[in-house]
């Protein structure tokens, strides 16, 4: 009878835990609809399924900070328990994140931070260090001299600006490398192609391009495949972020020299796991997590791991 009672108590406890998990709802909000965040969604959805919680993926229609503010307001109205957000404009979401946390909603940031907000932790690449790595890689490829340009995404994105700061820090050790332009693209591929074409026409001596956001690598590869710029293939050094199919293709075809590969699936997975742990009270002292980068070139393209 004692054994039967213990089994019944265990079953009741397990049932209560399962019911509790099903009552939890977490939402992830990316910066915009691009393939990089599809991987974040994959990781988030997998973690939610494993943990037995409800999961929402809410994609902004644009990169304006006000759009993400409205999304968080809507999620608060739906009474979600946790929100993970990749921030477009850090300052713009500080107020709404404070409102969410005051309402008892757990909030973490992933991929792109709002460091002065009330979020509990940041999960993602330590972007400045990734930028330093990128800058050093370019400097080595150029032999320490030449004109370079930066093609970024949204000019106000903190993660991208941290990468740019890291690139500049690395290049400070190479006085013969001159940064001649920094151009934004709003993370739009067509715009990035136009920006790259204009850069090459305006700077005939350009020796290198940094693709700071995920559209940079594919855009440069598309431009260099054009007849007008065919003579620059192999001469123009290109370093990009994120191992999207078009970026990998660019490495294989010799248009891109190296990729700073992040771990978006891991970001999404960890965001959901830590939100749930905080909601349950199992994590009371959250700390930022660096998910790291790998420099991928033609030499390790078939052997690297995310």
C-alpha positions in Angstrom: 0.0 0.0 0.0 2.9 2.3 0.8 4.5 1.6 -2.6 1.2 2.2 -4.3 0.7 5.5 -2.5 4.3 6.5 -3.5 3.6 5.7 -7.1 0.4 7.6 -7.0 2.1 10.6 -5.4 4.8 10.5 -8.0 2.3 10.3 -10.9 0.3 13.2 -9.4 3.5 15.2 -9.1 4.5 14.5 -12.6 1.0 15.4 -13.8 1.1 18.7 -12.0 4.6 19.5 -13.4 3.4 18.7 -17.0 0.3 20.8 -16.5 2.5 23.6 -15.1 4.8 23.5 -18.1 1.8 23.6 -20.5 0.6 26.8 -18.8 3.9 28.5 -19.6 4.1 30.6 -22.8 7.3 32.1 -24.1 7.8 34.2 -27.2 10.8 35.1 -29.3 11.0 38.3 -31.3 13.8 38.5 -34.0 15.0 41.8 -35.5 13.4 41.1 -38.9 12.5 38.2 -41.3 15.8 36.9 -42.6 17.3 33.4 -42.8 19.6 33.9 -39.8 16.6 34.2 -37.5 15.0 31.1 -39.1 17.8 29.2 -37.3 17.0 31.0 -34.1 13.4 30.0 -34.5 14.4 26.4 -35.1 16.4 26.3 -31.8 13.6 28.0 -29.9 10.9 25.7 -31.1 13.0 22.6 -30.4 13.6 23.8 -26.8 10.0 24.6 -26.2 8.9 21.2 -27.5 11.4 19.5 -25.2 10.3 21.5 -22.2 6.6 21.1 -23.0 5.8 24.9 -23.0 3.8 27.0 -25.4 5.9 28.9 -28.0 5.4 31.9 -30.2 7.6 33.4 -32.9 6.7 37.0 -33.7 8.5 38.6 -36.6 8.5 42.4 -37.0 7.5 43.8 -40.3 10.4 46.2 -40.3 13.5 47.2 -38.3 12.0 50.3 -36.6 12.3 50.2 -32.8 8.7 51.3 -32.4 7.6 48.1 -34.2 9.3 45.9 -31.6 7.8 48.1 -28.8 4.3 47.4 -30.2 5.0 43.7 -30.4 6.0 43.6 -26.7 2.9 45.5 -25.8 0.8 42.9 -27.7 2.6 40.1 -26.0 2.0 41.6 -22.6 -1.7 41.9 -23.5 -1.6 38.2 -24.3 -0.1 37.5 -20.8 2.9 35.6 -22.0 5.3 34.5 -19.3 8.6 35.2 -21.0 10.0 37.2 -24.0 13.3 36.8 -25.8 14.1 39.7 -28.2 16.9 40.5 -30.7 16.9 44.2 -30.4 16.9 46.6 -33.4 17.2 49.9 -31.4 18.5 49.4 -27.9 17.2 52.7 -26.4 13.7 52.4 -27.9 12.8 49.2 -26.0 14.2 50.1 -22.6 10.9 51.5 -21.4 8.7 48.7 -22.6 11.1 46.0 -21.3 10.9 47.7 -17.8 7.1 47.6 -18.1 7.2 43.9 -19.0 9.5 43.0 -16.1 7.5 45.1 -13.7 4.5 43.0 -14.8 6.3 39.8 -13.8 7.3 38.8 -17.4 10.8 37.4 -17.8 12.8 39.1 -20.6 16.1 38.1 -22.1 17.9 39.4 -25.2 19.6 37.3 -27.8 21.8 38.1 -30.8 21.4 41.9 -30.3 21.3 43.4 -26.8 19.8 46.4 -25.0 22.4 46.4 -22.2 20.8 49.3 -20.2 17.3 47.7 -20.1 15.8 45.6 -17.4 16.4 42.3 -19.3 17.8 39.6 -17.1 20.6 38.4 -19.5 22.0 38.5 -23.0 22.6 35.3 -25.0 24.7 35.5 -28.2 27.9 36.6 -29.8 30.2 39.0 -27.9 30.1 41.2 -30.9 33.0 43.5 -30.3 35.4 40.5 -30.0 33.9 39.0 -33.1 34.7 42.3 -34.9 38.3 42.2 -33.6 38.7 38.7 -35.0 37.2 39.9 -38.3 39.5 42.9 -38.5 42.6 40.9 -37.8 41.6 38.4 -40.5 41.2 41.1 -43.0 44.5 42.8 -42.0 46.4 39.5 -42.5 44.7 38.9 -45.9 45.7 42.4 -47.1 49.3 42.1 -45.8 48.6 45.1 -43.6 47.8 47.7 -46.2 45.0 48.9 -48.4 41.6 50.7 -48.5 38.7 49.0 -46.9 34.9 49.6 -46.5 32.2 48.4 -44.2 28.8 47.2 -45.4 26.5 46.9 -42.4 22.8 46.4 -41.8 20.7 48.8 -39.8 22.9 51.7 -38.6 21.3 51.8 -35.2 21.7 48.1 -34.4 23.9 47.7 -31.3 25.2 44.2 -32.2 26.4 45.5 -35.6 27.9 48.6 -34.2 29.8 46.6 -31.6 31.2 44.5 -34.5 32.3 47.7 -36.3 33.9 48.9 -33.1 35.9 45.7 -32.9 36.9 45.9 -36.5 38.2 49.5 -35.9 40.0 48.4 -32.8 41.8 45.7 -34.8 42.7 48.0 -37.7 44.2 50.6 -35.3 47.3 48.3 -35.2 47.6 48.7 -39.0 48.2 52.3 -40.0 48.5 51.5 -43.7 44.9 50.2 -43.8 42.4 53.0 -44.4 38.7 52.7 -43.7 37.1 54.8 -46.5 33.4 54.2 -46.1 30.7 52.7 -43.8 27.3 52.1 -45.5 24.0 50.8 -44.1 21.6 48.5 -45.9 18.7 48.0 -43.5 19.5 44.3 -43.9 17.9 44.4 -47.3 19.8 42.3 -49.9 18.8 44.4 -52.9 19.9 47.5 -51.2 23.1 45.9 -50.1 23.9 45.0 -53.8 23.3 48.6 -54.8 25.5 49.9 -51.9 28.3 47.5 -52.9 28.2 48.5 -56.6 28.4 52.2 -55.6 31.3 51.5 -53.2 33.3 49.8 -55.9 32.6 52.5 -58.5 33.4 55.3 -56.1 36.6 53.6 -54.7 38.5 52.0 -57.5 41.4 51.2 -55.2 39.2 49.4 -52.7 41.1 46.3 -51.4 38.6 44.9 -48.9 35.0 44.8 -47.8 33.6 43.8 -44.4 30.1 42.4 -44.5 29.0 43.2 -41.0 25.5 41.9 -41.2 24.2 38.8 -42.9 23.4 40.4 -46.2 26.9 41.7 -46.7 28.5 38.5 -47.9 25.8 37.5 -50.4 25.6 41.0 -51.8 29.4 41.3 -52.5 29.4 37.8 -54.1 26.5 38.8 -56.4 28.3 42.1 -57.4 31.6 40.4 -58.0 29.9 37.9 -60.3 28.8 40.7 -62.6 30.9 41.3 -65.7 31.6 44.9 -64.6 33.5 43.8 -61.5 34.9 40.4 -62.7 38.5 41.7 -62.6 38.2 42.1 -58.8 37.5 38.5 -58.0 40.3 37.2 -55.8 41.8 40.7 -55.5 39.1 42.2 -53.4 39.3 40.6 -49.9 35.9 39.9 -48.4 35.0 38.9 -44.9 31.4 38.3 -43.9 29.1 37.2 -41.1 26.9 34.1 -40.9 27.0 30.8 -42.9 23.9 31.3 -45.0 23.7 29.2 -48.2 24.6 32.2 -50.5 27.5 33.1 -48.3 28.9 29.6 -48.3 28.5 29.5 -52.0 30.5 32.7 -52.2 33.4 31.0 -50.3 33.2 28.0 -52.6 33.3 30.2 -55.7 36.2 32.4 -54.5 34.3 35.6 -53.9 34.4 35.5 -50.1 37.6 34.9 -48.1 36.2 34.2 -44.7 33.0 34.0 -42.6 32.4 34.8 -39.0 30.0 31.9 -38.2 27.7 32.5 -35.2 25.5 29.9 -33.5 21.9 31.1 -34.1 20.2 27.7 -33.3 22.0 27.7 -30.0 20.9 31.3 -29.3 17.2 30.4 -29.8 17.5 27.2 -27.8 19.2 28.9 -24.9 16.8 31.8 -24.9 13.8 29.5 -24.4 15.6 27.3 -21.9 16.7 30.2 -19.7 13.3 32.0 -19.9 11.6 28.8 -18.7 14.1 28.3 -15.9 13.6 31.9 -14.7 9.8 31.6 -14.9 9.9 28.4 -12.8 12.3 30.1 -10.3 15.1 27.7 -11.0 17.4 30.4 -12.3 17.7 33.3 -9.9 21.1 34.8 -10.9 21.3 34.8 -14.7 24.6 35.7 -16.4 25.3 36.7 -20.0 26.3 33.8 -22.3 28.8 34.1 -25.2 27.8 31.7 -27.9 31.0 32.4 -29.8 32.1 32.5 -33.5 34.2 30.3 -35.8 36.2 31.7 -38.6 35.3 29.6 -41.7 37.4 29.7 -44.9 37.7 27.5 -47.9 40.1 25.3 -45.8 37.6 24.4 -43.1 34.4 24.9 -45.0 33.6 21.1 -44.9 34.7 20.5 -41.3 33.5 23.3 -39.0 30.7 22.9 -36.5 28.2 25.5 -35.4 
